[in-house]
Amino acid sequence: MPPRPIPFEDIPGSERARRFEGATHGSSVSFFLSTHAPGEGPDLHRHPYEETFICQRGTCTFTVGEQTITVEPGHVVIVPPNTPHKFVNAGDGRLQQVSIHPAPEIRQESV
C-alpha cells in the first residue's frame, strides 16, 4: 500500500502546537509541530526517552535541567531522558520547531 500524505491540519492540536502520535499512523516515532506565539511554551516536564528539537524559525529559550540556553533557527537541541525541561518563544514572531519523540506514543510527566 502506498504511503498516504498527512496534511498538518489533520494532526490534532491548535495554532500553538500539533501532536502526532506515531502509533495512530503505524509509525514508531511521534512529534510535536510547534508554532507558539511570543511568550508561549510548555510547562516544565520530562520524558523517559530523549527529545530532539529542531528550531526552524524564531528564537527559543530552553531550560534543560539546571541550564538555560537560547536557540536560533538552524539549530538542534537534544534533551536527555528523564531531564526536566521546557521552552518559551523568546522572539517577536511565531516559533516554528519540531520536537521528535522516539516512541510510538508520547509519554510526558509534569515536574
Contact map, one row per residue, 1 for C-alpha under 8 A:
111000000000000000000000000000000000000000000000000000000000000000000000000000000000000000000000000000000000000
111100000000000000000000000000000000000000000000000000000000000000000000000000000000000000000000000000000000000
111110000000000000000000000000000000000000000000000000000000000000000000000000000000000000000000000000000000000
011111000000000000000000000000000000000000000000000000000000000000000000000000000000000000000000000000000000000
001111100000000000000000000000000000000000000000000000000000000000000000000000000000000000000000000000000000000
000111110110000000000000000000000000000000000000000000000000000000000000000000000000000000000000000000000000000
000011111110000000000000000000000000000000000000000000000000000000000000000000000000000000000000000000000000000
000001111110000001000000000000000000000000000000000000000000000000000000000000000000000000000000000000000000000
000000111111000000000000000000000000000000000000000000000000000000000000000000000000000000000000000000000000000
000001111111000000000000000000000000000000000000000000000000000000000000000000000000000000000000000000000000000
000001111111100001110000000000000000000000000000000000000000000000000000000000000000000000000000000000000000000
000000001111110001110000000000000000000000000000000000000000000000000000000000000000000000000000000000000000000
000000000011111111100000000000000000000000000000000000000000000000000000000000000000000000000000000000000000000
000000000001111111000000000000000000000000000000000000000000000000000000000000000000000000000000000000000000000
000000000000111111000000000000000011000000000000000000000000000000000000000000000000000000000000000000000000000
000000000000111111000000000000000111100000000000000000000000000000000000000000000000000000000000000000000000000
000000000000111111100000000000011111000000000000000000000000000000000000000000000000000000000000000000000000000
000000010011111111110000000000011100000000000000000000000000000000000000000000000000000000000000000000000000000
000000000011100011111000000001111000000000000000000000000000000000000000000000000000000000000000000000000000000
000000000011000001111100000001110000000000000000000000000000000000000000000000000000000000000000000000000000000
000000000000000000111111100011100000000000000000000000000000000000000000000000000000000000000000000000011100000
000000000000000000011111111111100000000000000000000000000000000000000000000000000000000000000000000000111000000
000000000000000000001111111111000000000000000000000000000000000000000000000000000000000000000000000000011000000
000000000000000000001111111000000000000000000000000000000000000000000000000000000000000000000000000000000000000
000000000000000000001111111000000000000000000000000000000000000000000000000000000000000000000000000000000000000
000000000000000000000111111100000000000000000000000000000000000000000000000000000000000000000000000000000000000
000000000000000000000111111111000000000000000000000000000000000000000000000000000000000000000000000000010000000
000000000000000000000110011111000000000000000000000000000000000000000000000000000000000000000000000001110000000
000000000000000000001110001111100000000000000000000000000000000000000000000000000000000000000000000111111000000
000000000000000000111110001111110000000000000000000000000000000000000000000000000000000000000000000111111100000
000000000000000000111100000011111000000000000000000000000000000000000000000000000000000000000000011110000100000
000000000000000011110000000001111100000000000000000000000000000000000000000000000000000000000000011100000000000
000000000000000011100000000000111110000000000000000000000000000000000000000000000000000000000001111000000000000
000000000000000111000000000000011111000000000000000000000000000000000000000000000000000000000011111000000000000
000000000000001110000000000000001111100000000000000000000000000000000000000000000000000000000111100000000000000
000000000000001110000000000000000111111110000000000000000000000000000000000000000000000010000111000000000000000
000000000000000100000000000000000011111100000000000000000000000000000000000000000000000010001110000000000000000
000000000000000000000000000000000001111100000000000000000000000000000000000000000000000111111110000000000000000
000000000000000000000000000000000001111110000000000000000000000000000000000000000000000111100000000000000000000
000000000000000000000000000000000001111111000000000000000000000000000000000000000000000110000000000000000000000
000000000000000000000000000000000001001111100000000000000000000000000000000000000000011110000000000000000000000
000000000000000000000000000000000000000111110000000000000000000000000000000000000000011100000000000000000000000
000000000000000000000000000000000000000011111000000000000000000000000000000000000000011000000000000000000000010
000000000000000000000000000000000000000001111100000000000000000000000000000000000001110000000000000000000000011
000000000000000000000000000000000000000000111110000000000000000000000000000000000001110000000000000000000001111
000000000000000000000000000000000000000000011111000000000000000000000000000000001111100000000000000000000001111
000000000000000000000000000000000000000000001111111000000000000000000000000000001110000000000000000000000011100
000000000000000000000000000000000000000000000111110000000000000000000000000000001100000000000000000000000011000
000000000000000000000000000000000000000000000011111000000000000000000000000000011100000000000000000011000000000
000000000000000000000000000000000000000000000011111100000000000000000000000001111100000000000000000011000000000
000000000000000000000000000000000000000000000010111110000000000000000000000001111000000000000000001111000000000
000000000000000000000000000000000000000000000000011111000000000000000000000111100000000000000000001110000000000
000000000000000000000000000000000000000000000000001111100000000000000000000111000000000000000000111100000000000
000000000000000000000000000000000000000000000000000111110000000000000000011110000000000000000000111000000000000
000000000000000000000000000000000000000000000000000011111101000000000011111100000000000000000001110000000000000
000000000000000000000000000000000000000000000000000001111100000000000000111000000000000000000011110000000000000
000000000000000000000000000000000000000000000000000000111110000000000001110000000000000000000111100000000000000
000000000000000000000000000000000000000000000000000000111111000000000001100000000000000011111111000000000000000
000000000000000000000000000000000000000000000000000000001111100000000111100000000000000011100010000000000000000
000000000000000000000000000000000000000000000000000000100111110000000111000000000000001111100010000000000000000
000000000000000000000000000000000000000000000000000000000011111000011110000000000000001111000000000000000000000
000000000000000000000000000000000000000000000000000000000001111100011110000000000000111100000000000000000000000
000000000000000000000000000000000000000000000000000000000000111111111000000000000001111000000000000000000000000
000000000000000000000000000000000000000000000000000000000000011111111000000000100011110000000000000000000000000
000000000000000000000000000000000000000000000000000000000000001111100000000000000011100000000000000000000000000
000000000000000000000000000000000000000000000000000000000000001111110000000000000000000000000000000000000000000
000000000000000000000000000000000000000000000000000000000000001111111000000000000000000000000000000000000000000
000000000000000000000000000000000000000000000000000000000000111101111100000000000000000000000000000000000000000
000000000000000000000000000000000000000000000000000000000000111100111110000000000000000000000000000000000000000
000000000000000000000000000000000000000000000000000000000011110000011111000000000000000000000000000000000000000
000000000000000000000000000000000000000000000000000000100011110000001111101000000000000000000000000000000000000
000000000000000000000000000000000000000000000000000000101111000000000111111000000000000000000000000000000000000
000000000000000000000000000000000000000000000000000000111110000000000011111000000000000000000000000000000000000
000000000000000000000000000000000000000000000000000001111000000000000001111100000000000000000000000000000000000
000000000000000000000000000000000000000000000000000001110000000000000011111110000000000000000000000000000000000
000000000000000000000000000000000000000000000000000111100000000000000000011111000000000000000000000000000000000
000000000000000000000000000000000000000000000000000111000000000000000000001111100000000000000000000000000000000
000000000000000000000000000000000000000000000000011110000000000000000000000111110000000000000000000000000000000
000000000000000000000000000000000000000000000000011100000000000100000000000011111010100000000000000000000000000
000000000000000000000000000000000000000000000000111000000000000000000000000001111110000000000000000000000000000
000000000000000000000000000000000000000000000111111000000000000000000000000000111110000000000000000000000000000
000000000000000000000000000000000000000000000111110000000000000000000000000000011111000000000000000000000000000
000000000000000000000000000000000000000000000110000000000000000110000000000000111111100000000000000000000000000
000000000000000000000000000000000000000000011100000000000000001110000000000000000111110000000000000000000000001
000000000000000000000000000000000000000000011100000000000000011110000000000000100011111000000000000000000000000
000000000000000000000000000000000000000011111000000000000000011100000000000000000001111100000000000000000000000
000000000000000000000000000000000000000011100000000000000001111000000000000000000000111110000000000000000000000
000000000000000000000000000000000000011111000000000000000001110000000000000000000000011111000000000000000000000
000000000000000000000000000000000001111110000000000000000111100000000000000000000000001111100110000000000000000
000000000000000000000000000000000000011000000000000000000111100000000000000000000000000111110000000000000000000
000000000000000000000000000000000000011000000000000000000111000000000000000000000000000011111110000000000000000
000000000000000000000000000000000000010000000000000000000100000000000000000000000000000001111100000000000000000
000000000000000000000000000000000000110000000000000000000100000000000000000000000000000000111110000000000000000
000000000000000000000000000000000011110000000000000000001100000000000000000000000000000010111111000000000000000
000000000000000000000000000000000111110000000000000000011111000000000000000000000000000010101111100000000000000
000000000000000000000000000000001111000000000000000000111100000000000000000000000000000000000111110000000000000
000000000000000000000000000000001110000000000000000011111000000000000000000000000000000000000011111000000000000
000000000000000000000000000000111100000000000000000011110000000000000000000000000000000000000001111100000000000
000000000000000000000000000000111100000000000000001111000000000000000000000000000000000000000000111110000000000
000000000000000000000000000011110000000000000000001110000000000000000000000000000000000000000000011111000000000
000000000000000000000000000011100000000000000000111100000000000000000000000000000000000000000000001111100100000
000000000000000000000000000111000000000000000000111000000000000000000000000000000000000000000000000111110000000
000000000000000000000100000111000000000000000000000000000000000000000000000000000000000000000000000011111100000
000000000000000000001110001111000000000000000000000000000000000000000000000000000000000000000000000001111100000
000000000000000000001110000011000000000000000000000000000000000000000000000000000000000000000000000000111110000
000000000000000000001000000001100000000000000000000000000000000000000000000000000000000000000000000010111111000
000000000000000000000000000000000000000000000011000000000000000000000000000000000000000000000000000000001111100
000000000000000000000000000000000000000000001111000000000000000000000000000000000000000000000000000000000111110
000000000000000000000000000000000000000000001110000000000000000000000000000000000000000000000000000000000011111
000000000000000000000000000000000000000000111100000000000000000000000000000000000000000000000000000000000001111
000000000000000000000000000000000000000000011100000000000000000000000000000000000001000000000000000000000000111
